[in-house]
Amino acid sequence: MVCYDTLRDIAIWCRECVRLTGQAGVIQWEWVLHSLKRRVYRLGRLQYQPRVLKEPVFVGERIYPGGTMILEVHIPADGRLEQKLVMDSLQQAQTFFRKGGYTLFHCHSWLLSRALCDILDRTSNILAFQSLFEVYDEDYSYRQAEERVFGYIEERLEMYPEVTGLQKALKRYLLAGKRIGMARGVLLFQEAMNGM
């Protein structure tokens, strides 16, 4: 079952290729190779990539040294980010990776940007997901939020569509001269194991 779920990622990227080019295929073949080479595993709603911290991470008063074993959390673009599904997935990951010596779940995504608190309703699934992680850094090197919400990156912000509520809110935010970065956050493996 894990193999089947993991390989479903190929279908997501095939649909993305059709959307972008009008032709069947895969553009993001490097990412797809992670699934094929068993470097990324899908367990329920989320994907996990075993990794090691290359540099120390400072979270509040705690320091996680380089070499710390982590599970990088990725969020496939094929469904809602419902809290029950997220929690079920984290628990599956704890069981699946229980003998790996992992200390942290780590996530680097626009979904962790604190700016989202300014544009989303407090009952948002995205904010519930974000609340699981201790955010320790945010960078603005890539406009991932725009790419994910609108499907592409547009230099003329006023040209972005306003179909969904999230698109409308994000467009207003951007037109006001504000930005959404990609934040980094951690969740202790043991905390998630204890059901938060």
RAUR-V651644 format. One record per residue. N is the residue number from 0. RES is the residue in three letters. SS is DSSP state (A for helix, B for strand, O for the rest). PHI is phi in whole degrees, -180 to 180 (none if undefined). D_CENTER is the distance of its C-alpha to the mean C-alpha in Angstrom with 2 decimals. Layout:
n = {N:N}
res = {RES:RES}
ss = {SS:SS}
phi = {PHI:PHI}
d_center = {D_CENTER:D_CENTER}
//
This chain:
n = {0:1:2:3:4:5:6:7:8:9:10:11:12:13:14:15:16:17:18:19:20:21:22:23:24:25:26:27:28:29:30:31:32:33:34:35:36:37:38:39:40:41:42:43:44:45:46:47:48:49:50:51:52:53:54:55:56:57:58:59:60:61:62:63:64:65:66:67:68:69:70:71:72:73:74:75:76:77:78:79:80:81:82:83:84:85:86:87:88:89:90:91:92:93:94:95:96:97:98:99:100:101:102:103:104:105:106:107:108:109:110:111:112:113:114:115:116:117:118:119:120:121:122:123:124:125:126:127:128:129:130:131:132:133:134:135:136:137:138:139:140:141:142:143:144:145:146:147:148:149:150:151:152:153:154:155:156:157:158:159:160:161:162:163:164:165:166:167:168:169:170:171:172:173:174:175:176:177:178:179:180:181:182:183:184:185:186:187:188:189:190:191:192:193:194:195}
res = {MET:VAL:CYS:TYR:ASP:THR:LEU:ARG:ASP:ILE:ALA:ILE:TRP:CYS:ARG:GLU:CYS:VAL:ARG:LEU:THR:GLY:GLN:ALA:GLY:VAL:ILE:GLN:TRP:GLU:TRP:VAL:LEU:HIS:SER:LEU:LYS:ARG:ARG:VAL:TYR:ARG:LEU:GLY:ARG:LEU:GLN:TYR:GLN:PRO:ARG:VAL:LEU:LYS:GLU:PRO:VAL:PHE:VAL:GLY:GLU:ARG:ILE:TYR:PRO:GLY:GLY:THR:MET:ILE:LEU:GLU:VAL:HIS:ILE:PRO:ALA:ASP:GLY:ARG:LEU:GLU:GLN:LYS:LEU:VAL:MET:ASP:SER:LEU:GLN:GLN:ALA:GLN:THR:PHE:PHE:ARG:LYS:GLY:GLY:TYR:THR:LEU:PHE:HIS:CYS:HIS:SER:TRP:LEU:LEU:SER:ARG:ALA:LEU:CYS:ASP:ILE:LEU:ASP:ARG:THR:SER:ASN:ILE:LEU:ALA:PHE:GLN:SER:LEU:PHE:GLU:VAL:TYR:ASP:GLU:ASP:TYR:SER:TYR:ARG:GLN:ALA:GLU:GLU:ARG:VAL:PHE:GLY:TYR:ILE:GLU:GLU:ARG:LEU:GLU:MET:TYR:PRO:GLU:VAL:THR:GLY:LEU:GLN:LYS:ALA:LEU:LYS:ARG:TYR:LEU:LEU:ALA:GLY:LYS:ARG:ILE:GLY:MET:ALA:ARG:GLY:VAL:LEU:LEU:PHE:GLN:GLU:ALA:MET:ASN:GLY:MET}
ss = {O:A:A:A:A:A:A:A:A:A:A:A:A:A:A:A:A:A:A:A:A:O:O:O:O:O:O:O:A:A:A:A:A:A:A:A:O:O:O:O:B:B:B:O:O:B:B:B:B:B:B:B:O:O:O:O:B:B:B:O:O:B:B:B:O:O:O:O:B:B:B:B:B:B:O:O:O:O:O:O:O:O:A:A:A:A:A:A:A:A:A:A:A:A:A:A:O:O:O:O:O:O:O:B:B:B:B:B:B:A:A:A:O:O:O:A:A:A:A:O:O:O:O:O:A:A:A:A:A:A:O:O:O:B:B:B:B:B:B:O:O:O:O:A:A:A:A:A:A:A:O:O:O:O:O:O:A:A:A:O:O:O:O:O:A:A:A:A:A:A:A:A:A:A:A:O:O:O:O:O:O:B:B:B:B:B:B:B:A:A:A:A:A:O:O:O}
phi = {none:-62:-62:-61:-62:-63:-75:-61:-60:-61:-64:-61:-74:-66:-63:-65:-64:-63:-62:-80:-116:81:-127:-71:148:-139:-92:-86:-65:-64:-68:-60:-61:-59:-69:-66:-95:57:-101:-132:-127:-97:-129:70:-77:-117:-112:-133:-124:-62:-148:-128:-62:-81:-131:-62:-118:-107:-124:61:-90:-94:-125:-108:-71:-54:97:-65:-77:-132:-112:-74:-99:-120:-116:-62:-92:-133:173:-76:-99:-70:-59:-62:-65:-64:-64:-60:-65:-61:-69:-62:-65:-62:-71:-63:-107:-60:-97:-87:75:-79:-101:-135:-91:-129:-137:-128:-159:-64:-65:-97:-63:-64:-62:-64:-63:-82:-120:-108:-67:-60:-90:-62:-61:-63:-67:-64:-62:-59:-66:-72:-106:-90:-80:-124:-164:-144:-124:-120:-77:-145:-92:-63:-59:-64:-62:-77:-79:-100:93:-167:-109:-116:-74:-91:-56:-65:-85:-62:-71:-131:-90:-97:-61:-66:-62:-62:-66:-66:-62:-58:-61:-68:-67:-81:87:-98:-132:-119:-97:-111:-97:-115:-146:-129:-135:-61:-55:-67:-62:-65:-66:-87:77:65}
d_center = {21.99:19.05:20.21:20.45:17.02:15.48:17.66:16.64:13.90:16.98:17.94:14.75:15.43:19.13:18.74:16.85:19.79:22.28:20.81:20.96:24.19:25.97:26.37:25.05:23.35:20.23:19.42:16.32:18.50:17.29:13.83:15.85:18.10:15.58:15.88:19.60:20.29:18.60:16.18:13.14:13.82:12.65:13.93:13.98:10.95:8.33:8.78:10.13:11.61:14.68:15.31:17.66:17.33:19.39:20.40:20.95:18.43:20.19:18.90:21.79:24.78:23.05:22.66:20.74:22.70:21.84:22.03:20.12:18.50:14.77:12.19:9.01:6.19:4.21:4.04:7.39:9.12:12.10:12.53:12.43:10.20:13.49:13.96:16.36:14.18:11.40:14.38:16.05:13.25:13.20:16.96:17.09:15.20:17.76:20.53:19.47:18.92:21.57:23.92:21.60:22.24:18.66:18.60:14.99:11.51:9.61:6.18:6.34:4.71:7.19:6.26:7.99:10.85:14.09:15.53:13.92:16.52:19.12:18.25:16.93:19.23:19.17:18.72:15.39:12.87:10.15:12.48:13.13:9.59:9.76:13.23:12.45:11.50:14.13:12.97:15.26:14.65:13.57:14.50:15.52:15.96:13.89:13.72:10.27:10.62:13.94:13.06:10.58:12.94:16.17:15.58:17.07:17.95:21.39:23.66:25.79:23.51:26.18:25.69:22.26:22.74:22.86:22.48:19.93:20.02:16.64:18.06:21.25:19.85:17.59:20.60:22.96:20.84:20.75:24.43:25.29:24.34:21.16:17.84:14.17:12.62:9.51:9.81:9.81:10.40:12.03:13.26:16.55:16.83:20.18:19.17:16.80:19.68:22.09:20.26:19.36}
//
